[in-house]
Structures are given as structure tokens and as C-alpha cells.
Amino acid sequence: MPLRTENDEIITNYAPHWYWERIANQKAPTDAEYDTYLSNFSAFLKQAQAPTVHLTLLVPGAVQISAMQRERFAQLLDAESHGVLKGVAVVAPTVILRGGVMVFNWVVKKDPQPRVFATPQDALAWLNTLLPRDAAGELRASLQKADLLESRRLQRSPVPG
């Protein structure tokens, strides 16, 4: 079952080989909110099984994190991914969001650098090449259950779940 914030701005789901999140925040997260996010992602990395992938689905209008928050996330990846995290995919359906992700790539200095995709299907096709077949099937099923495989579903309405 996806984990939700009170206002459905960030929804996450994970299993030993994958972690996905749908981000639709209309205001930048506070440092305290971002600390909680980093803590949750760190806990996931500690229990993850190699190979692991991370998928972020950005909703048009989602507010980007600050430069300091991008740096903190990059530091977390450096310190804690320990070769477990093999791929990071970001679905950014607009040119503005894709540009924001490219800025993030300037901060992340080690692999895996996030790869940017315009559609969930393209991101999933790439991630599937990095995962065992059963884990790839579980990831697809989780995204289908949350109704996130169709680009038109990346909107502000809550995800069923």
C-alpha cells in the first residue's frame, strides 16, 4: 500500500528491489519535511537488495527542491547507496521539470546519475533492464495498481490505493 502525506503531495511505495514516489508538492518542502524524506529513503537503502532502482514521477506544477536539499540528497546517495542502487529514473512530463532534473544531475557526482524520461513507460522500460524479472514485474504491478503508468495520470488528483 502506498504511503501518503496528509495532502497526497508525496506518495511512495517500495519493495526490496525498488522504490517509487509520486511528487505533486505545490510548495517547497521545509528542511524538517525534507529530513523526514531523507530518513525514510535512508531506511529503504539499508534494507534494499541489490540491484535496486529508484523511480520519481513528478507532476506538472510540482515545486523543485532547493539547491541545499539537492546537495543533501546527493550526499545521501554517495554515503549510503553502497553499490546497491543501480538506477535512478525521473519522469518529468514537462520541459521545465526536465530542466530542473538536469540541474540536479550537476550536483550528483557519482553513479547512478538520474536519467530523465518524459513518460512512465520509457522510465520503466529502462529500469526493467536493471532488475531481476520478478522484481521488474512487481514494480510494474505496483505502478499499475496506483494507476501511474499512463502519462495523463500524472496529475494533481489523488492516487487510488
N, C-alpha and C positions, 0 to 999 in steps of 0.2 A: 504494500500500500504506500503510495507516495506520501512523503512528509510535507506539510504545508505550513506556511506562515499564516497568521490570523487573517490577512487580507489577500491570500493567494498570490502574492507578488513573486514568491520563490517556492517552487515545488521540486522536491528531489526524490529520487529512488535509487537504490543501489543493490548490488549483489557482489559476491567475491571477485568477479572479473570486470565489473563495470559500475559506473556512477553517472547518472544523468540529472540534469537540472533544467527547469524552465524558468527563465528570469523575465519578469514583467514589472520591475520596480519603476515607479514614476518619480521617485526622489532618491538621491544618493544615499546609500546606507551609512549610518553613523559608524564611528570606529568601534563602538561596543557591538553593534549588529554585525559588523564585518569580523570582529573577533570570534563571535559565535559561529559564523560561517566557516572561518579557518579552522576552528576547533573541531567542528563536525567533519570537515574534509580530511583533517589530520587523522582523526579516529578511523575514518574509512581507509586511508592509506595504510595504517598499521595492521588492519585485518585483511587487506586485499591480497589476492592471489595472482601471481604473475601468469600470463600477461594481463594487465588491467588497462582499461580505457576510460576516458572522461569525456562526456558529451554535454555541451551547454547549448541550449536553444534560447536565443534571445528574441523577445517580442518587439515588434516595431514600437518605438517610443520609450523603450527601456533606457534608464539612465545608466551611463557608464560609471564604473568605479573610479576613484581618484587615482592620481599618479602614485601616491604613497600606498594605497591599497593594492594597486597592481604590483608594486615592488614587494610588498609583504607576501602576496600570493606566489610570486616568482621565488622568493626566499624559501617559502614552504616547499615548493616543488624541488628546489635544489637540495634542501635538507632532508626531506622525508620520502621522496619517491623511490629512492634506492633501487633503481632499475626495474621496479615493479610496474610503473606507469609507462606503457609503450606508445600510447597515442592520446592526443587531446584534439577534439574536434569542436568547432564552434559553428553553429548555424546562425547566420546573421542575414536575414532576408532583405535588408536594405543596404544601399551603398554606404550610408552614414555609419551603420553598425559595423559593417565590414572594415571601414576605415579605423574605427575605434579598436577593433581587434588587432589590426596591423600595428597600431601604436603599442599595444600590449606586447606584441612579438619583439619589439625593440628592447623591452625590459627583460624578457625571458632569454637568458643567455645559454641555457643548456637544453638538450633534448629531454623530453619531446616538446618542441615548439608547437603551439596550437596551429592547426590547419583550419582555414576558414572555408565554409561552404554556404551556398545560397539556399539549399534545401535540405531537409532532414534525410531524404532518400540518398542524396550524394554523400552526406556525412556517414550514414550507416553503412553504405557500400564500402567506404574506405575502412571504417572501424572493423567491419567483418573480416577484413584481410589480416587483422592483428589478433583476433580472438579464436579460441577453440570453437568448433562448430556448435556445440551445445550452449556455450556462453553467448555466442552471436544470436542464436535462436531465442534465448531468454531476454536479451536486450531488445530485440525486435518485438517480442510479445509484450514486454513492459511498455514500450513506446506505443504500440497499437492499443493496449488497454487504456492508456492515458489519452488516446486519440491525438497523438503528436506527430504522426508520420506524414500527414498532409500539410503542405506549406500554409494553406489557408487556415489551419487550426492554430497557427502561432499568432494568436490574437489575445486581447485582454480578458476574454471570458474565462471563468474558472475551468480547470481541467477536471473531468469526471474522475471519480476514483476511489 
